[in-house]
Amino acid sequence: MIFFQLEPRIADSNNMVMRCIDEEREALLTFKQSMVDKYGVLSSWGRDNDKRDCCKWRGVRCSNKTGHVKVLNLRRSDDENARGKVLKGTISPALLKLHDLRHLDLSNNHFGGSPVPEFIGSLSRLRYLNLSCGTSLLKVPRPFQYLSGLVYLRLENSNLFSLGSLEWLSHLSSLRHLDLSYINLTKSSDWFQVVAKLRSLKTLVLRSCALPPINPSFIWHFNLSTSIETLDLSDNNLPSSSVYPWLFNLSRNILVLDLAFNSLRGSIPEAFQHMVSLKSLHLTDNELEGGIPKFFGNMCSLNRLFLPHNKLSGELSEMIQNLSGGCTMNSLEGVSLGGNDITGPLPDLGGFSSLKILILGENRLNGTIDKSLSQLLKLESLSLGRNSFTGVISETFFSNMSNLQILYLNENPLTLKLSHDWVPPFQLKSLSLASCKMGPHFPKWLQTQNQLISLDVSNNGISDAVPDWFWDLSIELVFLNLSNNQIRGKLPDLSFLRYDDIVIDVSSNHFCGPIPPLPSNSTFLNLSKNKFSGSITFLCSIMKNTWNFFDFSSNLLSGGLPYCWLNFDSLSILNLANNSFSGKIPDSIGFLHNIQTLSLHNNRLTGELPSSLKNCSQLRVLDLRENALYGGIPTWIGGSLQNLIVLSLKSNNFHGNIPFQLCHLAFIRVLDLSLNNISGKIPKCFNNFSAMTQDKSSNPIMGMVDKIWIFPRYVYQYSYLDNVLLTWKGSEHEYKSTLGLVKCLDLSSNKLDGAIPEEIMDLVGLIALNLSRNNLTGSITPKIGELTSLDFLDLSRNLFSGSIPSSLSQLSGLGVLDLSYNNLSGKIPLGTQLQSFNASVYAGNLELCGLPLANKCPDEESTPSPGTDDDSDTLEDEDDQLITLGFYVSSILGFFVGFWGVCGTLMLNRPWRHGYFNFLTGMKDWVYVIVAVNIAKLQRKFRN
């Protein structure tokens, strides 16, 4: 009765009972004020009469007896988090006034990386605490150890701050769920011992924690709780020896096991078959080999088997047979074998009636797609991309797939024949049909798919205009790829795309007209290789943006470059090449502090390089070739842009000497200063180009690769490859997927003089060296033979003198050589390499001799023998005239006619053959008799 009388009951104007306590309502409103609520998550919170009862607010639950707030749950879903529909700001200590708070969940919000507030450790009645994906865990607040009643603790964090000892966890004896994912536990060597003491623990998630290896002696002294049902140690680079010994002690009770992204090697252990309760097994991205063991077919509880991105091999039909040999066939809901080396056609899968997820992409599967897939009525996700499936897919294939949400058929030579008025039975959220044949018309059936988050119809042979209804549909899109088609028309206003981190790629089409307003919250914008025209000054109207990648190259854009680059600090890739931009490069370009690739080549830019560019210290690729830039090469390039890998100033009007400061570019692989007015000598310090002194490269690809979360478990990867045009073997070639392997030094078509510094011969990784069309003098150093990686060497049109060093013939990989129009002399060194080139390679060197030139060297001329005179020479010449080509031909013909005339006749005519051999036998006998008689006569004569 006393408690009933104390229970807060306040009548409002409508005589409704309100349970909310004033102090706690004000505390929650103070908490709201510290939040940035762009999407109205807390719109139900307020002081208005119809909002005064805080117990009815979104995310708030109160006790029916006391009116105290017991639950504050403002968690955002994974989908809302991916779209940026979250709360931001800081966590207010006003929550301390919620004295009876038992459940606090602020996960999947963005609190700007602010630390976990210490005051939360003072909420002594807490049983449930989830602060994942929103705060920074610099350290665990000391009061946390006093939360002894805590049952659920999730501090999953994406900021990877390091923690030391986890001893504080051992005080949380009631803990049943622990998640410390994405917290760096490298220094937490006691993690295994501490976790082993938590006897009530049922769920342990330590994903991507950089866990230290387990000391083998600990395994036997500390038995990990056998009550554990869910264990996630993924992405820790743990070896098999650090996991398997204690793992199989848990085998009886474990339900979910995730060991993805570790270093497990060898075949899949047989011991997994003892995990009789196992429902979900994730072994993604390890180094497992072989096939799928037969015992998986008898694990009756197993409903998810995820083994993608390993080294599994063999026929798919055999693997499916092993899975279908027992009760697993009926229980299995998800199978992922993508990214392995599995071969063969797609077998009959109709018996897997519970299957919801089937991922077989990125293998070597072939043949047609089996029709049995259409019998999988529960299928939600089908991924068959990046294989070699062929044939035609019609709408009947999808007739029973009403639950399908994700469909990836990309990069298969498939043909989709879907009628113009087809209405699919499904509502897709993610669709990729890249490189399938689907054109020429834009697929009208997409009009029915109003839940799409991700769409990739690139390289589909579409040569049509995008219908208006599509842009109304695409308001929900996070990922859109229409590239590599022949789509025409104009782009509409794209600023309506409202979600964060949007990816848009409409490159390599026939879009025209001015560039429309763009979404400021996009991450990736690729409008290259179209026919867009006009200026891009509209960019200055976008004050805040999240752009990371920006490619408008190869269009018809003109005018000056904008002066508002201060607004684009997040850009890492900016490509405006192959347009008609004019004027100077604005000083504001220096505000791009995160820029890694800046490509402005093939425009009409003038003036000197702005000194503000030296602030762009992250630059790896600076491509300014084919403009009208002038002035000296700035010394600050070498001092401030030391991360440069590619520097191309080709075909401008730069003059003066090459500054020795360029020698600080230790990572440079491509240096192209050709077609300028540069004079002076080549710096001797070029041997400081460390990347060129190594004959191997680790990665052929340069650029950026990123990913975007599409739908709960799925990630879509997108990329940009840096590319550079290089003059190679007489023509220009674009290097893109192999740019990281190219090591090129091109100083051609300038006014350089002096000798080639011998230090350049230290650049043993050079693949191309072009010093042609300068005024270089001296001899070619014999050390040039040390450039064993050279494929291209052009020293033509200089003033080199002396002989060609014999070491040049040792460059067995040399594919292009040009030494023409110098002052070289002497004999061309013998060797198959130098003689294999055309004579034009050595043209213009009047004193060169020897093959392949017609000009013979003096030691190759025939000399007269002593004691002979002109008459004898004349007689010998006359005799030599008899031995002509006709003489040899006649001799050969005579031999064949005589030989086959006799032998051929004997082989074909049997009586003649017998007669001939009888004649030979008779002759043999006659000779024998004559010899024997004569020998006998001689013997008698000697005896007498």
URHUCOR-V196320 format. One record per run of one state. SS is the DSSP state (alpha for helix, beta for strand, coil for the rest). FROM is the first residue (numbers start at 1). LEN is the number of residues. If there is no record, write none. Layout:
SS&FROM&LEN  SS&FROM&LEN
This chain:
coil&1&1  alpha&2&5  coil&7&3  beta&10&2  coil&12&5  beta&17&2  coil&19&3  alpha&22&12  coil&34&1  beta&35&2  coil&37&12  alpha&49&3  coil&52&2  alpha&54&3  coil&57&3  beta&60&3  coil&63&6  beta&69&5  coil&74&4  alpha&78&6  coil&84&4  beta&88&2  coil&90&3  alpha&93&5  coil&98&5  beta&103&3  coil&106&4  beta&110&1  coil&111&4  beta&115&1  coil&116&2  alpha&118&5  coil&123&5  beta&128&3  coil&131&5  beta&136&1  coil&137&5  alpha&142&5  coil&147&5  beta&152&3  coil&155&7  beta&162&1  coil&163&4  alpha&167&5  coil&172&5  beta&177&3  coil&180&4  beta&184&1  coil&185&6  alpha&191&6  coil&197&6  beta&203&3  coil&206&10  alpha&216&6  coil&222&8  beta&230&3  coil&233&6  beta&239&1  alpha&240&11  coil&251&5  beta&256&3  coil&259&4  beta&263&1  coil&264&1  beta&265&3  coil&268&2  alpha&270&5  coil&275&5  beta&280&3  coil&283&4  beta&287&4  coil&291&3  alpha&294&5  coil&299&5  beta&304&3  coil&307&4  beta&311&5  alpha&316&8  coil&324&4  alpha&328&4  coil&332&2  beta&334&3  coil&337&4  beta&341&5  coil&346&11  beta&357&3  coil&360&4  beta&364&5  coil&369&2  alpha&371&5  coil&376&5  beta&381&3  coil&384&4  beta&388&7  alpha&395&4  coil&399&7  beta&406&3  coil&409&5  beta&414&4  coil&418&12  beta&430&3  coil&433&4  beta&437&1  coil&438&6  alpha&444&5  coil&449&5  beta&454&3  coil&457&8  beta&465&1  coil&466&2  alpha&468&9  coil&477&2  beta&479&3  coil&482&6  beta&488&2  coil&490&12  beta&502&4  coil&506&4  beta&510&4  coil&514&8  beta&522&5  coil&527&4  beta&531&4  coil&535&2  alpha&537&5  coil&542&7  beta&549&3  coil&552&4  beta&556&5  coil&561&4  alpha&565&4  coil&569&4  beta&573&3  coil&576&4  beta&580&5  coil&585&2  alpha&587&5  coil&592&5  beta&597&3  coil&600&4  beta&604&4  coil&608&3  alpha&611&5  coil&616&5  beta&621&3  coil&624&4  beta&628&5  coil&633&3  alpha&636&5  coil&641&5  beta&646&3  coil&649&4  beta&653&4  coil&657&3  alpha&660&5  coil&665&5  beta&670&3  coil&673&4  beta&677&4  coil&681&3  alpha&684&5  coil&689&1  alpha&690&4  coil&694&9  beta&703&9  coil&712&2  beta&714&8  coil&722&2  beta&724&5  coil&729&2  beta&731&5  coil&736&3  alpha&739&3  coil&742&2  beta&744&3  coil&747&4  beta&751&4  coil&755&3  alpha&758&5  coil&763&5  beta&768&3  coil&771&4  beta&775&4  coil&779&3  alpha&782&5  coil&787&5  beta&792&3  coil&795&4  beta&799&4  coil&803&3  alpha&806&5  coil&811&5  beta&816&3  coil&819&4  beta&823&5  coil&828&4  alpha&832&4  coil&836&3  alpha&839&4  coil&843&4  beta&847&3  coil&850&8  alpha&858&3  coil&861&9  alpha&870&13  coil&883&2  alpha&885&24  coil&909&1  alpha&910&34  coil&944&1
